[in-house]
Amino acid sequence: MFRLINVAGRSALEFDGQVYDLAALSGDPTLADPMVAVERHAELHDLSAGCASGTATGQLAGVTLGAPVPAPRQVFGIGLNYAEHAGESGQPLPKVPLTFTKFPSCITGPTADLPITGPMVDWEVEIVVVIGTEVSHVAVADAWGAVAGLTLGQDISDRGVQLSDSPPQFSLGKSFAGFGPTGPALVSVDAFDDPDDIGLWCDVSGERMQEGRTADLIFSVPTLVAYLSSICTLYPGDLIFTGTPSGVGLARGRFLAPQDEVRSGAEVIGELHNQCVEGVGPLSL
């Protein structure tokens, strides 16, 4: 098993609270690139096992982490993938995965500031799948084998942009710079007792807003990977935001404002801490 992190743009392994630069640990300078590390994720298990006898480059507590997968080729989002969230949204349960994109330029790290671009910016904590190998038409039974690991993400959404017209416009409203915090680590699938049942939660300024388990996903991770790969070729480093539990701001009539702090967490993976700051909204037309 392994925990892949991004330290100042260089890939590293986290082991027992210590940071091990991946290029130094392996002797291979190409592994300094986080995207190369994701593509060669199968090698990371043995490298992580060797950390115990390796030389750490620092303590985890002393570094600021970037997105573990900073430059994905494709970012997929899945809407209404928890029954309670579909209910609070006033929508029927989907018959197929409701899929949109978050443009890759929105991806940022686990402690990055979160820009408030309007009066209706919302939180959506999600488990994020990281694809590890190029696949097309993979079977559901084989889909976990195409996954490099899992991380945590926030599908931040400006509902004002998303709902500005009819039909709704999902992708741009979810793609402002900083609207895709991810991390703190990319964790290999074998680190989880049950990768199909992971607890996750979200607090806003100390108040618990969301709590759920991926066992309640309408479309499981293997189903999502198989379905998406039946339409699009998936590539190493592609991200799939798997859907959010109930408790979003749109259903509560409560949205994010500057000075709010969004804290998100998931079992085994860890936490995101994102401070809300003043942002710039879209061009008025």
HELIX and SHEET records of a PDB file:
HELIX    1   1 LEU A   22  SER A   26  1                                   5    
HELIX    2   2 PRO A   29  ALA A   32  5                                   4    
HELIX    3   3 PRO A   34  GLU A   39  1                                   6    
HELIX    4   4 HIS A   41  GLU A   43  5                                   3    
HELIX    5   5 LEU A   44  ALA A   49  1                                   6    
HELIX    6   6 GLY A   50  SER A   53  5                                   4    
HELIX    7   7 LEU A   60  GLY A   62  5                                   3    
HELIX    8   8 ALA A   83  GLU A   88  1                                   6    
HELIX    9   9 PRO A  104  CYS A  106  5                                   3    
HELIX   10  10 VAL A  140  ALA A  146  5                                   7    
HELIX   11  11 ARG A  159  GLN A  162  1                                   4    
HELIX   12  12 PHE A  170  GLY A  173  1                                   4    
HELIX   13  13 VAL A  189  ALA A  191  5                                   3    
HELIX   14  14 THR A  214  ASP A  216  5                                   3    
HELIX   15  15 VAL A  221  SER A  229  1                                   9    
HELIX   16  16 GLY A  249  ARG A  252  1                                   4    
SHEET    1   A 5 GLY A  58  GLN A  59  0                                        
SHEET    2   A 5 GLN A  18  ASP A  21 -1                                        
SHEET    3   A 5 ARG A  10  PHE A  15 -1                                        
SHEET    4   A 5 ARG A   3  VAL A   7 -1                                        
SHEET    5   A 5 LEU A  65  GLY A  66 -1                                        
SHEET    1   B 6 GLY A  58  GLN A  59  0                                        
SHEET    2   B 6 GLN A  18  ASP A  21 -1                                        
SHEET    3   B 6 ARG A  10  PHE A  15 -1                                        
SHEET    4   B 6 ARG A   3  VAL A   7 -1                                        
SHEET    5   B 6 GLY A 180  VAL A 187 -1                                        
SHEET    6   B 6 ILE A 107  THR A 108  1                                        
SHEET    1   C10 GLY A  58  GLN A  59  0                                        
SHEET    2   C10 GLN A  18  ASP A  21 -1                                        
SHEET    3   C10 ARG A  10  PHE A  15 -1                                        
SHEET    4   C10 ARG A   3  VAL A   7 -1                                        
SHEET    5   C10 GLY A 180  VAL A 187 -1                                        
SHEET    6   C10 VAL A 147  GLN A 154 -1                                        
SHEET    7   C10 VAL A 125  ILE A 131 -1                                        
SHEET    8   C10 LEU A 239  PHE A 241 -1                                        
SHEET    9   C10 VAL A  75  GLY A  79  1                                        
SHEET   10   C10 LEU A  98  THR A 101 -1                                        
SHEET    1   D 5 LEU A 114  ILE A 116  0                                        
SHEET    2   D 5 GLY A 270  GLU A 278  1                                        
SHEET    3   D 5 GLU A 261  ALA A 266 -1                                        
SHEET    4   D 5 GLY A 199  VAL A 204 -1                                        
SHEET    5   D 5 GLU A 207  ARG A 213 -1                                        
SHEET    1   E 2 VAL A 121  ASP A 122  0                                        
SHEET    2   E 2 SER A 157  ASP A 158 -1                                        
END                                                                             
